[in-house]
Amino acid sequence: MSILSTAFVVPLAVGLHFPVAPIQMILIELLLDLASPTIIVLTMPNLG
């Protein structure tokens, strides 16, 4: 989340256009929210 926030705050402070549209930011967050737990579960060693 901090990387996406930085990607929006820095261009705003400098006066440039945003690098991605807000809907793209929402979709990226949704994908990250789904991918993170999936990767953790798939890479954990079997404990049983």
Buried (B, 14 or more C-beta within 10 A) or exposed (E): EEEBEEBBEEEEEEEEEEEEEEEEBEEBEEEEEEEEEEEEEEEEEEEE
